[in-house]
Amino acid sequence: MSVIATNQPGTTARKPGQKLWVTTVGAGLVAAVATTTVAAVADAAGVSLDIAGEPIPVLAFAQMTFLFSLVGLAIAAGLRRWAGDARTVWLRTTIALTALSFVPDLLADAATATKLTLMLTHVVAAAIVIPVVARRLR
């Protein structure tokens, strides 16, 4: 027996990228675990997670990574709706934003190892979220 899919009136065909939010939330959760792991390993290796004498809680890495994944979801949804080539614009935008995310780290009142750890967490999160979302924007 074979099944033929038809688009009957009153039904909707599944569009590529229709589940963008599921994919982005999933990637955000994976990225949150990954950045928290990087921070925990750095902390265990003796890298200070202090900025201006105030410690960054390790779980804050998960929270901020997931929060900015949701910001990425909003950007991706807007691009999918209004950009002619959403995937290309997504890649250019998110790579530029990742590079810009290094600026506060470079300017922070923190040790060099701390700054490098913070920048590494940005790269790890970007390496996880950006390509996954880009595939949904094809």
C-alpha positions in Angstrom: 0.0 0.0 0.0 1.3 3.4 -0.9 0.4 6.8 0.5 0.2 9.9 -1.7 0.4 13.2 0.0 -1.9 15.8 -1.3 -2.5 19.3 -0.3 -6.3 19.2 0.3 -8.2 22.4 0.9 -8.2 23.1 4.6 -4.8 21.4 5.2 -1.4 22.9 5.2 1.7 21.6 3.5 4.8 21.5 5.7 7.2 24.1 4.6 11.0 23.8 5.0 11.9 25.7 8.1 8.4 25.6 9.5 9.7 24.2 12.8 12.4 26.9 13.0 11.7 27.5 16.7 12.0 23.9 17.6 15.4 23.6 15.9 16.7 26.9 17.4 15.5 26.1 20.9 17.2 22.6 20.6 20.4 24.1 19.3 20.2 26.8 22.1 20.0 24.1 24.7 22.9 22.2 23.3 24.9 25.4 23.1 24.0 26.3 26.7 25.3 23.0 27.9 28.5 23.3 25.8 29.3 26.9 27.0 28.6 25.9 30.6 31.0 23.0 30.2 33.7 25.2 28.7 33.3 27.6 31.6 33.3 24.8 34.2 36.4 23.2 32.7 38.2 26.6 32.6 37.2 27.3 36.2 38.4 23.8 37.3 41.7 24.5 35.4 42.2 27.6 37.5 41.0 30.3 35.1 39.3 33.1 37.0 35.8 33.8 35.9 35.8 37.2 37.6 35.1 40.5 35.9 36.0 43.6 37.9 36.4 41.4 41.0 32.9 39.9 40.6 32.6 36.2 39.8 30.5 35.0 36.9 28.4 32.1 38.1 29.0 29.1 35.8 25.2 28.6 35.3 25.1 32.2 34.0 26.8 30.9 30.8 23.8 28.6 30.2 21.3 31.3 30.9 22.9 33.9 28.6 23.6 31.4 25.8 20.0 30.3 25.8 18.7 33.8 26.0 20.8 34.9 23.0 19.7 31.8 21.1 16.1 33.1 21.5 17.3 36.5 20.2 18.7 34.6 17.3 15.4 32.9 16.8 13.7 36.2 16.5 16.3 37.4 14.0 16.0 34.2 11.9 12.2 34.4 11.9 12.3 37.9 10.7 14.8 37.1 8.0 12.8 34.1 6.9 9.8 36.4 6.5 11.4 39.5 5.0 14.8 38.7 3.5 15.1 37.5 -0.1 18.0 35.2 0.8 17.4 34.6 4.5 20.2 32.0 4.8 22.9 34.3 3.4 21.7 37.3 5.4 21.6 35.0 8.5 25.1 33.9 8.1 26.5 37.4 7.5 24.5 38.9 10.4 25.3 36.2 12.9 29.0 36.1 12.0 29.2 39.9 12.4 27.3 39.7 15.7 29.6 37.0 17.0 32.7 39.1 16.1 31.0 42.1 17.9 30.3 40.0 20.9 34.1 39.9 21.5 34.2 43.7 22.2 32.8 43.6 25.7 35.1 40.7 26.6 38.2 42.6 25.3 37.2 45.7 27.2 36.4 43.8 30.5 38.4 44.4 33.6 39.5 40.8 33.7 42.6 38.6 33.2 43.6 37.6 29.7 42.7 34.0 30.4 39.3 35.1 31.5 38.8 37.2 28.3 39.9 34.3 26.1 37.5 31.9 27.9 34.6 34.3 27.4 35.4 34.7 23.7 35.7 30.9 23.4 32.2 30.4 24.8 30.9 32.8 22.2 32.6 30.8 19.4 31.3 27.5 20.8 27.8 28.8 21.0 28.0 30.3 17.5 29.5 27.1 16.0 26.5 25.2 17.3 23.6 27.5 16.7 24.5 29.3 13.4 24.8 26.3 11.1 21.8 24.5 12.5 19.6 27.5 12.0 21.1 28.2 8.6 20.1 24.8 7.4 16.5 25.6 8.3 16.6 28.8 6.3 17.4 27.1 3.0 
